[in-house]
Amino acid sequence: MQRRQRGVNTGLLLLFAQLYQFGLNNIPPVTLATLALNVYLFLNPLKNLHYVCISVEEGYHRGDWQRLLLSPFHHADDWHLYFNMVSLLWKGSKLEQRLGSVLFALIIAVFSQLIGVVYVLLELILAESMDDPSYRMQCAVGFSGVLFALKVLNNYYYPGGSTNVFGIQVPNKYACWAELVAIHILSPGTSFVGHLSGILVGLLYTHGPLRTILRTAVSLFSNERPARQQRFTYSGHRGPREPSLEEIRRRRLNRF
C-alpha cells in the first residue's frame, strides 16, 4: 500500500484554498490542530502507508498496535486528505463550538483509537464467521471512520433536517447509514467496515456509556464545563461546504 505519486498535489492546494477562504482565525483550536496534524503527516509521513495501516493481521496477530495511533492520521493521496479534511472543517467547527474544546479534543483522541479497535474486531468476526482469511489482511488508513462518528454526533446535537443522497432526501438521523451504503457501492475501494466502525462508535457515544464517561473525565480534569457553548465569529464567508457523495465517488485504496 503506497501513496500514489503526483507532480502537483491538487487536492492539497484546494484544501489550502478552503482554509484560506474560511479563515484560520475562524477555525476552533482543536479542529485546527487536528487539520494541521493530518496535513503535516501527509507531507512528512512517519512511515510508508504499508507500515501504518491497521488490519487484523498486523494489529491483532502481530501485535503492532502502534498502527492504531498512526493509521487515522495518514492518507492514501491528496484527494483522500482533501475530502476528509474539508469534512472535518465542517463537522469540527460545529461540534467544537457546541461541546467545548476540551471535550472535543478528548472525543477526537478516543474515537481515533476506539474506531481502530472496533474495525479489527469486526474484521476478525467476519474472517471467522465466513471462513475467509482475506478479511484478516484488509488494511486501512485515513480519518473517515472518525468523520462518520462525528456525523452521528452532529445529527444528535443538531437534530432535524435532511441530506440529499444522490437525489433522495434522507432524514439526517438516517443519513450516515445511507451514505455508508452509497459510498461502498460507488467507491468499492473505501473501507465499508472502517466507516461502519465509525458509526458504531458514534452510537456508543450518543446512545451508550461513552458520552457519560468522557464528560465525567472532562469535569474531573478540566475547569471547562462540557456543555459550555463556545462561540467563534465567522465573517466574510458562508462556512465550509462538506464534500458531496458524488465528489467523493470521483476521487477515491482501502481507506477510511
Disulfide bonds with the S-S distance in Angstrom:
Cys53-Cys139 1.95
